[in-house]
């Protein structure tokens, strides 16, 4: 078997050639770019945007910072202007039921005009009322009616008084009311004179007084009816006067809106209410009484106003709304209240639109995490989409908690497209646990975390960088700087053949590189400035990494970087803290003893090992048993542990190192401590790819560099991870100079031979393994253990039988 040679420098990092970008600086790059392509997501989003079928709302799933908002904004900027402008929405007073304001739907731009026209109407109405009711004609007619009534009353009383007087009875008006008294000549008779009369005369006069009293009472009972007749005639006069004063205003308005039947019907209702409320309006003093009075109903003219709920007069195409604070009220809308005389009351002019109403007829873009974080916002959104209508109501109304005076606006027909943006786990959680989700969001646009690193993509990526530089008013980047940013995009993708779509991270890097160029007084940002920005990022986040390296070199953490040890190896782990990742070595040790074929994972026994790590240990145990103990008992008990590890351990990337430590212990072959190992294995001893390979290599490099590079140190990685290598320039430089090494292996035999310097030993055609090889030594050791176990079992079993015979 051929031992792999150290990797060449060109295998450690794939660099972008600045010459292939086609420009000297970003100032020379094309002025516009289509951006980073997301073909699958773009097609799904395009379909969802263009189809108008209900339920085909879309969920954009992907990692934050991958350009989802940018792509949505670009597509909607292209699509929305080509669509029809939705109508204006107005709420007006419902003359039949004041608690249920009516909805008027008007062509775009007509709502604002109607509102202005009705404001003008109210202002003119107040003037017309004042002029009409203060005119000499109205006053004269009203006074004539009142004089006629007064004369009728007086005439009836005079006639009654004259009749009574002819019969010797006088009708007197006193502060306490009317009364009758007998006459003596021209004067009323005093009590003494009345008592002096004969009894028969007194009886006659009393009967007359009683009879005339009955007539007076009957007459007084008629007076209220006459007054009602007067009020009716005055009201008819007021209605007639109001019709003459206001009719022409309404007719002028109706002429302006003759093509809108709903507006004409509203104006007819206004006219009827104006006429019916003539006396009430006549007593109105004007709009200066304040909003509280208007809302309380003390200002009747306010009900003729128009609440311009949605105004699309200046909208071009379909509306596009990005709602950053999607609370229940901000989505659904609200009805404001005002305190009046100790009570919260409202009015149809205080209905306020939410994002759903503003986006109606167009597109609403929401961050699903923000929606789910607001109480009842998700349920309110689903209810509106499911019913395809918008009911503006407060949470207090929904749950019966509101005791204040409120209103119920007429529902709004809803026709819009909702675009949710969120991470993948939220999409799958909603799809799993919310049965309505799939009915309402039938389209999923899945954004790639990385795109292929081919020539067309590189050109688009360079165009994106140039656009960002111009948009942020940064210094121009030269081609070498752009190429270095593209290299870093591959590093972020953990794949030399792909580029990350995390454009936010790239945009942040551009800003930092511009800062370092400014400090260096560069007019153009170069590759060195980009490198300085990357180095500064590492410095800001390397506290824990440097602390770990310091502990290693102070002997607090036991990590050997030289010499050889049996059953001891340097594995590699990656820490991910706050979005920053770094690798560090960790000692893995293995011990063996005679047993019953058990490989003990101490991490699992201590409940620190995760299920994937435990799976990796089980796989390597299966490999040992299948390769070395297929025809004999597997008589080994081994223990594996991550030394000085006090936190959870997860992943199978250490299984190659663990297997190498076990083979070393079985073969009694020391492992070179200058070499660290990462990789997972399968049951056939093949080495499989792992994640974080760049961070792991660089973490061991930094540890070795701090102690001094000897030229013996290096890292063994899986052959399958070659495509992922995007190492830092200083690591590549050290490897090129022979001060550090990387080896790529595809089998455990290659790894153990590199680690021990002892040939692995492959069986020949007859199945014989050469002596003094790792596999031979392991096989011999396990065979001896099987023999010892059998002998021990026989001896133990035989002794037991002898004791039984004695009994």
Phi, psi and omega in degrees: 000134180274127177283131181299141175278158176303147181293146178281157182304325182288348176272350186270341180197135179261114185261142177280134179277116181302332183295334183280353182284334174085014175209157179279316176221169180295341177294335180268352182290158179306147186289340181224151181219148178281353178082184182285128187283135172230076191300312183295311180295323180297318180295318180295317180294320178299317178298313182296323182290320187276330181281142181252006180295142181295146178089347183270049169281166191232145175244119177267112182249137181172177181283149177300143177084012182263014174087020181294315180296322180296316181293317179299315181298320181294315180294318181291327176297329178279321188276316189299317182297340181276354183259164183290146176285129180291163183286163171282151178238131179230143171254134179231166182293138176263106185290341178274327181212102187295342181274358181232080180305145181269152179256129173249129178253120184233155174302151183304135180093337182280336181296315180296323179292318178297318178300313180295320179297319181287328173296318178295321179299315180297317179297316179292326181297317179299318179293317182296320178298313181299315182294318184292315185277348175259004181287154179296325182298308181296315182298319180296316180294319180294318180295324179296318178297317180292322179293322178297318178295316181297319179295324180295318179295311182298320181298318180295319180291320180297317181297320178294319180294321181293318179298317180293322182296323179298337180254021174078022180237132181258138174263116184249143175255117181241166176302335180271354180130195179274150175207159178250145178215145179291151181258149170230095187075236180263354183248157176288148184281134177282170180298322182293319179294321181294322182289334181283348180289154176298155182299322181297322180291319180297321180294321180296314180297321179297319179295321179295316180299319180294319181294315179292329176298319178297318179297321180296317180297319178297321179293317179296329176291336179281334184303314178300322178295320178295324178294320177297320177298320178297314180298321179296319180290323176294320178296318178298322177296317179297317179298317179296318179296317180295320179299316179292326184281327189250337186308318183291329178295314180295319181296323177296318179295318180298327177295325180289333185241031182298335181275356182242099185298324182292326178288319178300317178297321178296318180294324175297320178295322178298316181297316179297319181291323178298316181292315181293333183256026187304310182295321179297317180292328180297328181275352180291133183270340179136175185286352185286358184285351173104157184295324181298318178296320180297315182292324181289352180094004180279355181236086189302332183297337183295336182285351177267359177287169178236129175270103179286091187289312178227124181244114178251024182299326181256005182283138175250108182078202181283143180288148176234117184242124171256108182263113184272343180232076188277062172288170180303312182292321180292335177274308189276326188110179183206165172242112180287156177234161178222145180280129178216115178054043175083006181230143174275120181230168183215183188201157183296338179284356181253018173279127184243142184277147172254185185295324180298318179291319180293328181269358183303131185087001182217234190223138177239124181250126184226146169274118188296328179296323178290323178295313181294336180278353180259132182303125173066003180293318181296316179294320178296320178297314181296319181298318180293318181291323181292316182279344183058033173208155184247117175256118182272109181210154180271163176298328178298321177292317184298318185260010176067030183258354186264123180251004181272165178290124182221181183228165180235092181297150177299135181299152181256126174300134188246127177214093181210170177246125179259131179243111178267139178238126181195176180279163187297318184297329177291321178299312184289328176294315178296320180293329182279320191250350179246104183297338181275344186300313184292334178284329185263335180233084188274352183242130175245124176252104186265117181276134175289143175282339180210156180236155181301142181267073177250178185299313179299320181292321178298319179297317178293322179296318177297322176296320177299316180298317179297319178297318179295319180299316180290318183296325182267005178056046178268169174295149177301144175261132177282171186299322180296322179293318178297318179298321179292324176295320178296320176300318179293327176297322175293322178298318179295332178280353184058034183200121181294339183262009180222162179236138181293149173261008177284073187295336179295320178295322179293317179298322177295322178297323179298318180296317181293320178296321177297322178298315181291327175294322178295319180294327179273002180060040176267136176277338178234136179284127180250178180299326179296325178291322176296317179297321178297322178294318179294319179296321179295323177298315180297319181297320182295331187247012187261014183302309183291324178297314180294325177297318178296317179297320179296320179295325178295314185282343174272356179084007177289316172258129186273098175228120176269136178246008178207165180080186182224147181218145177276133176069021182223133185212155176265108171272177182228135178233158179241132174255135177241104183235114177061033179086352178257132182244142174210152181254154175211153177282153175219136181283132175243129180236153180225137174233151182229158176196167179294135182194207187240036175080036183245132172251111185272123174266102184297327178299318179290319180298326179274004180060032173255342182272134178280171184296326181290320177297317179297321177299318180298319178294320178297323180294316181292328175295320177296321178298314180300312182294319183290323183279318192250347184225038182290326184246015180212161179298140176276097194258038185245139164238122183234155177233135178239140180207147168273110183291141177055037175251122187239013178233179180299143177240126182220154179101159181251015184288350178262002185293329175294316178296320180295319178294320178297320178296320178295316179297321178298317180294321180290319182273355185055039181252118181296146179257137178292122183280351178281353182247131173257157187228139170219148181145155175249161181234157173253186185290349180256007178082010177278141182269132185246158183293153178227172179262162176069030185296322181295315180295323180293315179297313182292327177297317178289324177299314180297322178296316180291321181296323179296328179270345182109121180285133184252349185088353178261344187277155178176184184227138172263127180234162176293145176302326182292344180270001179303323182291348184259355186288121172219069187282160179297152180303324181291328176291317178298318180297318179295322178293320179296328180274358179080012181270351179206155186220154171230137175236140177248126182239155178243347179224161178292332179296319178297319182294315184291329178291320176295322186285324185257338186077003179257134179304143180290319178085104179257142181294148177275195184294332179273358180088011179273136180261133180301142179291164179060032172243164182302310183297324179294313182295322177294315180298317179297317181298316180291327176294318177298318179297321179295319179295314179299319180296318181294317180295319179297319181294320180292317181295316180294319180292320180297315178300323180294322181292321179299320179296325179295321181295324179297325180286000000 
